[in-house]
Amino acid sequence: MSLIDTLRRPGNGALNAVRNPRSVFYGWWIVSAGMVIQILVGGLVMQAFGSYAAVLRSEFGWSKTMLSAGFSMTRVESGILGPFQGWAIDRFGPSTIARIGVFLMTIGFILFSRIQEPWHFFASYFLIAVGSSLAGFMTLTVAIVNWFERRRSLALAFMSSGMAIGGFLVPLIVISMEEIGWRETAFGSGILVFVLGNVLVSFIRHRPEDHGETVDGLLPELPRGAGDGGGVQSTPIRVDFTAREAMRTRAFWFISLGHASALLVVSAVMVHLVIHVNENLGYSLTEAGFVVALLTGMQIVGMMLAGFLGDRISKRLIIVCCMAAHMLGLLLLAYAVSFVMVVAFATLHGIAWGGRGPLMQAIRADYFGRSSFGTIMGFSSLIVMLGMTAGPIVAGLMADATGSYELGFTILAVLAGMGSVFFILAVPPKRPGELLPARKHEPSPAADRALASGG
């Protein structure tokens, strides 16, 4: 971590910063590329899974349990892969890891288009899942965290919105399946991922300092005395945590457990929403589709609201409110006696889901810094995975045992509400406070430009 980056931490008055005069900060190109990558992953992989599952069940007669195991496998894989992926991103950079992910997704889709046996399905979908993880959310989040600080919440929200926007690709995928076949659709998805994915990955950069840039695109003025003959600077304090230091804090565990409790609700809704609305509440598939579309739209609204508010007021406060909305929304869905209650669920749950997601990553970066953010996020995923995999299982077991989703949804809603306590307790940890070795000042290229321009 550079001296200038150290001094630029919030609350440090050692230097003043001015806006880069260029019209567009390069970090926003990374956000834009990341959003489109998320659209591809969300539309072609995550949200298209249900459509592929339906045609595979029709063609091969495979059980719902077997097909559901494919979805659960993607969640378990992302959790287990997390620590290694986080370390690899910090070590080799997000662009390299994302390019590997694009390659694996391409191979996975091509093999998926040729499956005949169950093991073919699991093997090919495993490649797709690993590829989408390497090219997707965690990798992109690390890149954005490294480029943004003042508008970090907004940048993460824009990138994350791609996953929700990808849902609007599903009708096109279904039409393609009906018109040209699911195998051809899968093969074409692989080609699209390879061509467009590699173009988008070329925009991803790791750290701004490696490219003569600064965080947020600000051109810093050097500290007083830095340009008086290159004397030795005063020793700054290290403010970023290592992964080991972060895991020794209560905040790391409280944020991870809170995240997991939120995903109990999110994952259960992803798997069981349409079944509950159609079979238990008695609404048509068209009406169920409207609920899914409304939820997706509200998710995007929530992301934009969180992006705007998260850089201005307490992120923890917003997240706690989102957890309460998750709980209330799922209770409305569980005990719905009218379609209005279902609509209210979709509104509350969508806004909570969209608002909470990017802020959980932003608060991790605020607390632990960006130097080891990928590794910290990766280890956190081992805990978060528990919520993502347990939610659908709890809801499904309770539904099979009672014939209704009421009990299962109620249990998950209460757990999500209790999970808000984790965020209340997740106060900012004390900074490491380790003194860095004193050294002669070595201005960055951005600082050189600032001095040359009189800034």
C-alpha positions as CSV (number, residue, x, y, z in Angstrom):
1,M,0.0,0.0,0.0
2,S,1.4,3.3,-1.0
3,L,2.1,6.3,1.3
4,I,-0.4,8.4,-0.5
5,D,-3.1,5.7,-0.2
6,T,-2.3,5.5,3.5
7,L,-2.7,9.2,4.0
8,R,-5.9,9.4,2.0
9,R,-7.8,7.2,4.4
10,P,-11.0,8.9,5.8
11,G,-10.3,11.3,8.7
12,N,-6.6,11.8,7.7
13,G,-5.9,15.4,7.1
14,A,-2.3,15.0,6.0
15,L,-3.2,16.0,2.5
16,N,-5.9,17.6,0.4
17,A,-7.3,16.1,-2.7
18,V,-8.7,17.6,-5.9
19,R,-10.8,16.0,-8.5
20,N,-9.0,14.6,-11.5
21,P,-9.8,17.0,-14.4
22,R,-10.5,14.1,-16.8
23,S,-14.1,13.8,-17.8
24,V,-14.6,10.2,-16.8
25,F,-12.8,8.4,-13.9
26,Y,-11.5,5.0,-15.2
27,G,-13.1,3.3,-12.2
28,W,-16.5,3.8,-13.8
29,W,-15.4,1.9,-16.9
30,I,-14.6,-1.0,-14.5
31,V,-18.1,-0.6,-13.0
32,S,-19.8,-0.7,-16.4
33,A,-17.9,-3.7,-17.6
34,G,-18.6,-5.5,-14.3
35,M,-22.3,-4.7,-14.6
36,V,-22.5,-6.3,-18.1
37,I,-20.5,-9.3,-16.8
38,Q,-23.0,-9.7,-14.0
39,I,-25.9,-9.5,-16.6
40,L,-24.3,-12.4,-18.4
41,V,-23.8,-14.4,-15.3
42,G,-27.3,-13.6,-13.9
43,G,-29.2,-14.1,-17.1
44,L,-27.4,-17.0,-18.7
45,V,-26.5,-19.0,-15.5
46,M,-28.3,-18.1,-12.3
47,Q,-31.7,-17.1,-13.4
48,A,-31.8,-19.4,-16.5
49,F,-31.3,-22.5,-14.3
50,G,-35.0,-22.9,-13.7
51,S,-35.8,-22.9,-17.4
52,Y,-33.0,-25.5,-18.2
53,A,-34.2,-27.6,-15.2
54,A,-37.8,-27.7,-16.7
55,V,-36.6,-28.9,-20.1
56,L,-34.2,-31.4,-18.7
57,R,-36.9,-32.9,-16.5
58,S,-39.2,-33.1,-19.5
59,E,-36.6,-34.7,-21.8
60,F,-34.7,-37.1,-19.3
61,G,-37.3,-37.5,-16.6
62,W,-34.7,-36.5,-13.9
63,S,-36.1,-35.9,-10.4
64,K,-36.5,-32.5,-8.8
65,T,-34.1,-33.5,-6.1
66,M,-31.4,-34.2,-8.6
67,L,-31.9,-31.0,-10.4
68,S,-32.1,-29.0,-7.2
69,A,-28.7,-30.6,-6.2
70,G,-27.2,-28.8,-9.2
71,F,-28.3,-25.4,-7.8
72,S,-27.1,-26.3,-4.3
73,M,-23.7,-27.4,-5.8
74,T,-23.1,-23.9,-7.2
75,R,-23.6,-22.4,-3.8
76,V,-21.4,-24.9,-2.0
77,E,-18.8,-24.5,-4.7
78,S,-18.6,-20.7,-4.3
79,G,-18.2,-21.0,-0.6
80,I,-15.5,-23.6,-0.7
81,L,-13.7,-21.9,-3.6
82,G,-13.9,-18.5,-1.8
83,P,-10.7,-18.4,0.3
84,F,-8.5,-19.6,-2.6
85,Q,-10.3,-17.3,-5.0
86,G,-9.9,-14.3,-2.7
87,W,-6.2,-15.0,-2.3
88,A,-5.7,-15.5,-6.0
89,I,-7.4,-12.2,-6.8
90,D,-5.2,-10.3,-4.4
91,R,-2.1,-12.1,-5.7
92,F,-2.7,-12.2,-9.5
93,G,-5.3,-9.5,-10.0
94,P,-9.0,-9.7,-10.9
95,S,-8.5,-9.5,-14.6
96,T,-6.5,-12.7,-14.7
97,I,-8.9,-14.6,-12.5
98,A,-11.9,-13.3,-14.5
99,R,-10.4,-14.4,-17.8
100,I,-9.9,-17.9,-16.4
101,G,-13.6,-17.8,-15.3
102,V,-14.8,-16.8,-18.8
103,F,-12.8,-19.7,-20.3
104,L,-14.3,-22.2,-17.8
105,M,-17.9,-20.9,-18.4
106,T,-17.4,-21.3,-22.1
107,I,-16.2,-24.9,-21.9
108,G,-19.0,-25.6,-19.4
109,F,-21.8,-24.3,-21.7
110,I,-20.4,-26.2,-24.7
111,L,-20.2,-29.5,-22.7
112,F,-23.6,-28.8,-21.2
113,S,-25.1,-28.6,-24.7
114,R,-24.0,-32.2,-25.2
115,I,-25.1,-33.9,-22.0
116,Q,-26.9,-37.3,-22.0
117,E,-26.3,-38.7,-18.5
118,P,-26.7,-37.2,-15.0
119,W,-23.0,-37.1,-14.4
120,H,-22.6,-35.2,-17.6
121,F,-25.0,-32.6,-16.2
122,F,-23.1,-32.3,-12.9
123,A,-19.7,-32.1,-14.5
124,S,-20.6,-29.5,-17.1
125,Y,-22.6,-27.4,-14.6
126,F,-19.8,-27.6,-12.1
127,L,-17.5,-25.9,-14.7
128,I,-20.1,-23.3,-15.4
129,A,-20.5,-22.6,-11.7
130,V,-16.8,-22.3,-11.1
131,G,-16.4,-20.1,-14.1
132,S,-19.2,-17.8,-13.1
133,S,-17.7,-17.5,-9.6
134,L,-14.2,-16.7,-10.9
135,A,-15.6,-14.1,-13.4
136,G,-18.4,-12.8,-11.3
137,F,-19.3,-11.1,-8.1
138,M,-16.3,-11.5,-5.8
139,T,-13.7,-10.8,-8.5
140,L,-15.5,-7.7,-9.7
141,T,-16.2,-6.5,-6.1
142,V,-12.5,-6.6,-5.3
143,A,-11.6,-4.6,-8.3
144,I,-14.2,-1.9,-7.5
145,V,-13.3,-1.7,-3.9
146,N,-9.7,-1.0,-4.9
147,W,-10.8,1.9,-7.2
148,F,-13.5,3.5,-5.0
149,E,-13.7,4.8,-1.5
150,R,-15.9,8.0,-1.4
151,R,-18.5,6.5,-3.8
152,R,-17.9,2.9,-3.1
153,S,-21.5,2.0,-2.2
154,L,-22.8,3.6,-5.4
155,A,-20.2,1.9,-7.6
156,L,-20.9,-1.5,-6.0
157,A,-24.7,-1.0,-6.4
158,F,-24.3,-0.3,-10.1
159,M,-22.2,-3.3,-10.7
160,S,-24.5,-5.6,-8.6
161,S,-27.6,-4.4,-10.5
162,G,-26.4,-6.5,-13.4
163,M,-27.4,-9.7,-11.7
164,A,-31.0,-8.4,-11.3
165,I,-31.0,-7.0,-14.8
166,G,-29.9,-10.4,-16.1
167,G,-33.3,-11.7,-15.1
168,F,-34.8,-9.8,-18.1
169,L,-32.8,-12.1,-20.4
170,V,-34.7,-15.2,-19.2
171,P,-37.7,-14.7,-21.6
172,L,-35.3,-14.4,-24.5
173,I,-33.6,-17.6,-23.4
174,V,-37.0,-19.4,-23.1
175,I,-37.9,-18.2,-26.6
176,S,-34.6,-19.5,-27.9
177,M,-35.2,-22.8,-26.3
178,E,-38.6,-23.1,-27.9
179,E,-37.5,-21.9,-31.4
180,I,-34.1,-23.5,-31.9
181,G,-33.7,-25.9,-28.9
182,W,-32.1,-25.9,-25.5
183,R,-28.9,-27.5,-26.7
184,E,-28.4,-24.8,-29.3
185,T,-29.2,-22.2,-26.8
186,A,-26.6,-23.5,-24.3
187,F,-24.0,-23.7,-27.1
188,G,-24.8,-20.2,-28.2
189,S,-24.6,-18.9,-24.6
190,G,-21.0,-20.3,-24.4
191,I,-20.0,-18.5,-27.5
192,L,-21.5,-15.3,-26.3
193,V,-19.7,-15.6,-23.0
194,F,-16.4,-16.2,-24.7
195,V,-16.6,-13.3,-27.1
196,L,-18.3,-10.7,-25.0
197,G,-16.7,-11.8,-21.7
198,N,-13.1,-11.5,-23.0
199,V,-13.9,-8.0,-24.3
200,L,-15.3,-6.9,-21.0
201,V,-12.5,-8.5,-18.9
202,S,-10.0,-6.3,-20.8
203,F,-11.5,-3.3,-18.9
204,I,-10.9,-4.7,-15.5
205,R,-7.9,-3.3,-13.6
206,H,-6.6,-4.3,-10.1
207,R,-5.3,-1.2,-8.3
208,P,-5.3,2.4,-9.6
209,E,-1.7,2.9,-8.4
210,D,-0.5,0.4,-10.9
211,H,-1.8,2.5,-13.7
212,G,-0.8,6.0,-12.6
213,E,-4.3,6.6,-11.0
214,T,-5.5,7.3,-7.5
215,V,-8.5,6.0,-5.6
216,D,-11.7,7.9,-6.6
217,G,-9.7,9.7,-9.3
218,L,-8.5,12.3,-6.9
219,L,-5.2,14.0,-7.5
220,P,-3.5,14.4,-4.1
221,E,-1.3,17.2,-3.0
222,L,1.8,16.0,-1.3
223,P,2.2,16.5,2.5
224,R,4.1,19.5,3.6
225,G,7.9,18.9,3.4
226,A,7.6,16.1,0.9
227,G,9.0,18.1,-1.9
228,D,11.9,19.9,0.0
229,G,14.8,17.8,-1.4
230,G,13.4,14.3,-0.8
231,G,13.8,14.2,2.9
232,V,12.7,11.2,5.0
233,Q,9.0,11.3,5.7
234,S,7.3,10.9,9.0
235,T,6.2,7.3,9.6
236,P,2.5,6.7,8.6
237,I,0.3,4.2,10.4
238,R,-0.9,1.1,8.5
239,V,-4.7,1.1,8.4
240,D,-5.5,-1.9,6.3
241,F,-6.0,-5.3,7.9
242,T,-4.4,-8.5,6.8
243,A,-6.8,-11.5,6.5
244,R,-5.5,-13.0,9.7
245,E,-6.0,-9.7,11.6
246,A,-9.5,-9.3,10.2
247,M,-10.6,-12.8,11.3
248,R,-9.5,-12.0,14.8
249,T,-12.0,-9.2,15.1
250,R,-15.6,-9.6,16.2
251,A,-16.8,-7.4,13.3
252,F,-15.6,-10.0,10.7
253,W,-17.7,-12.8,12.3
254,F,-20.7,-10.6,13.0
255,I,-20.8,-9.3,9.4
256,S,-20.4,-12.9,8.0
257,L,-23.1,-14.4,10.3
258,G,-25.5,-11.5,9.5
259,H,-24.9,-12.0,5.8
260,A,-25.5,-15.8,6.2
261,S,-28.8,-15.1,8.0
262,A,-30.0,-12.8,5.3
263,L,-29.2,-15.4,2.6
264,L,-31.4,-17.9,4.4
265,V,-34.4,-15.9,3.1
266,V,-32.9,-15.0,-0.3
267,S,-32.0,-18.6,-1.2
268,A,-35.3,-20.0,0.0
269,V,-37.2,-17.5,-2.1
270,M,-35.1,-18.2,-5.2
271,V,-35.9,-21.9,-5.1
272,H,-39.5,-22.0,-3.7
273,L,-41.2,-18.7,-4.6
274,V,-42.9,-19.8,-7.8
275,I,-44.0,-23.2,-6.3
276,H,-45.5,-21.5,-3.3
277,V,-47.4,-18.8,-5.2
278,N,-48.6,-21.3,-7.8
279,E,-49.3,-24.5,-5.8
280,N,-50.0,-23.3,-2.3
281,L,-51.6,-19.9,-2.9
282,G,-53.4,-21.0,-6.0
283,Y,-52.3,-18.2,-8.4
284,S,-51.5,-18.8,-12.0
285,L,-48.0,-19.1,-13.4
286,T,-48.5,-15.8,-15.2
287,E,-49.3,-14.2,-11.8
288,A,-46.3,-15.9,-10.3
289,G,-44.1,-14.5,-13.2
290,F,-45.4,-11.1,-12.4
291,V,-44.3,-11.4,-8.8
292,V,-40.8,-12.5,-9.9
293,A,-40.6,-9.5,-12.3
294,L,-41.8,-7.1,-9.6
295,L,-39.2,-8.5,-7.2
296,T,-36.5,-8.1,-9.8
297,G,-37.5,-4.5,-10.4
298,M,-37.6,-3.7,-6.7
299,Q,-34.2,-5.3,-6.3
300,I,-32.8,-2.8,-8.8
301,V,-34.6,0.1,-7.0
302,G,-33.1,-1.1,-3.7
303,M,-29.6,-1.2,-5.1
304,M,-29.8,2.4,-6.4
305,L,-31.2,3.6,-3.1
306,A,-28.5,1.9,-1.2
307,G,-25.9,3.2,-3.5
308,F,-27.0,6.8,-3.0
309,L,-27.7,6.6,0.7
310,G,-24.8,4.3,1.7
311,D,-22.2,6.9,1.0
312,R,-24.1,9.5,3.0
313,I,-25.5,7.8,6.1
314,S,-24.7,4.8,8.3
315,K,-24.4,1.6,6.2
316,R,-25.1,-0.5,9.3
317,L,-28.4,1.3,9.9
318,I,-29.5,0.7,6.3
319,I,-28.6,-3.0,6.6
320,V,-30.5,-3.5,9.8
321,C,-33.6,-2.0,8.2
322,C,-33.1,-4.3,5.2
323,M,-33.0,-7.3,7.5
324,A,-36.3,-6.2,9.1
325,A,-37.8,-5.9,5.7
326,H,-36.6,-9.4,4.8
327,M,-38.4,-10.8,7.9
328,L,-41.6,-8.8,7.4
329,G,-41.7,-9.6,3.6
330,L,-41.3,-13.4,4.1
331,L,-44.0,-13.4,6.8
332,L,-46.4,-11.7,4.4
333,L,-45.6,-14.3,1.8
334,A,-46.0,-17.2,4.3
335,Y,-49.4,-16.1,5.5
336,A,-50.7,-14.3,2.3
337,V,-54.5,-14.4,2.0
338,S,-54.6,-11.9,-0.9
339,F,-52.5,-11.0,-3.9
340,V,-51.9,-7.6,-2.4
341,M,-49.9,-9.3,0.4
342,V,-47.8,-11.1,-2.2
343,V,-47.1,-7.9,-4.0
344,A,-46.1,-6.3,-0.7
345,F,-43.7,-9.2,-0.1
346,A,-42.1,-8.7,-3.5
347,T,-41.7,-5.0,-2.9
348,L,-40.2,-5.3,0.6
349,H,-38.0,-8.3,-0.2
350,G,-36.8,-6.9,-3.5
351,I,-35.8,-3.5,-2.0
352,A,-34.1,-5.3,1.0
353,W,-32.2,-7.7,-1.1
354,G,-31.0,-5.1,-3.5
355,G,-30.1,-2.6,-0.8
356,R,-28.4,-5.0,1.5
357,G,-26.1,-6.7,-1.0
358,P,-23.7,-4.0,-2.1
359,L,-23.6,-2.4,1.4
360,M,-22.4,-5.6,3.0
361,Q,-19.3,-5.6,0.7
362,A,-18.8,-1.8,1.2
363,I,-18.9,-2.1,5.0
364,R,-16.3,-4.9,4.8
365,A,-14.0,-2.6,2.8
366,D,-14.7,0.3,5.1
367,Y,-13.7,-1.7,8.1
368,F,-10.8,-3.8,6.9
369,G,-9.3,-1.7,4.0
370,R,-8.6,-2.9,0.5
371,S,-5.1,-4.4,0.6
372,S,-6.3,-7.9,1.5
373,F,-10.0,-7.4,0.7
374,G,-10.2,-10.4,-1.7
375,T,-8.8,-12.8,0.9
376,I,-11.0,-11.5,3.6
377,M,-14.1,-11.7,1.5
378,G,-13.1,-15.2,0.4
379,F,-12.9,-16.5,4.0
380,S,-16.1,-14.8,4.8
381,S,-17.8,-16.8,2.0
382,L,-17.2,-20.0,3.9
383,I,-19.7,-18.8,6.5
384,V,-22.1,-17.0,4.1
385,M,-22.4,-20.3,2.1
386,L,-24.1,-21.9,5.1
387,G,-27.1,-19.5,4.8
388,M,-27.3,-19.9,1.0
389,T,-27.4,-23.7,1.1
390,A,-29.5,-24.1,4.3
391,G,-32.4,-21.8,3.3
392,P,-33.9,-23.9,0.5
393,I,-33.4,-27.1,2.5
394,V,-35.2,-25.9,5.6
395,A,-38.1,-24.5,3.6
396,G,-38.3,-27.7,1.5
397,L,-38.2,-30.1,4.5
398,M,-40.8,-28.1,6.4
399,A,-43.0,-28.1,3.3
400,D,-42.7,-31.8,2.8
401,A,-43.5,-32.5,6.5
402,T,-46.4,-30.1,6.9
403,G,-47.7,-29.7,3.3
404,S,-47.2,-25.9,3.6
405,Y,-44.4,-23.4,3.5
406,E,-45.8,-21.5,6.5
407,L,-43.7,-23.0,9.2
408,G,-40.5,-23.1,7.1
409,F,-40.9,-19.5,6.0
410,T,-41.7,-18.4,9.5
411,I,-38.6,-20.0,10.9
412,L,-36.4,-18.4,8.2
413,A,-38.1,-15.0,8.7
414,V,-37.4,-15.1,12.4
415,L,-33.8,-16.1,11.9
416,A,-33.3,-13.2,9.5
417,G,-34.8,-10.8,12.0
418,M,-32.5,-12.1,14.7
419,G,-29.7,-11.7,12.2
420,S,-30.1,-8.0,12.4
421,V,-28.5,-8.1,15.9
422,F,-25.2,-9.3,14.3
423,F,-25.0,-6.0,12.4
424,I,-26.0,-3.9,15.4
425,L,-23.0,-5.5,17.2
426,A,-20.7,-5.2,14.2
427,V,-19.0,-2.0,15.3
428,P,-15.9,-0.8,13.4
429,P,-12.8,-2.6,14.7
430,K,-9.7,-0.9,16.0
431,R,-7.1,-0.3,13.3
432,P,-4.0,-2.4,13.4
433,G,-1.9,0.7,14.2
434,E,1.4,-0.9,13.0
435,L,4.0,1.7,12.0
436,L,5.3,1.4,8.5
437,P,9.1,1.8,7.9
438,A,10.2,5.4,7.3
439,R,11.3,6.0,3.7
440,K,12.1,8.7,1.4
441,H,9.2,10.2,-0.5
442,E,8.5,8.6,-3.8
443,P,5.6,10.4,-5.4
444,S,3.2,8.4,-7.6
445,P,2.7,9.3,-11.3
446,A,-0.6,10.9,-10.3
447,A,1.1,13.1,-7.8
448,D,3.8,14.1,-10.3
449,R,1.0,15.2,-12.6
450,A,-0.6,17.2,-9.8
451,L,2.6,19.0,-9.0
452,A,3.3,19.7,-12.7
453,S,-0.2,21.2,-13.1
454,G,0.2,23.3,-10.0
455,G,-2.5,21.2,-8.2
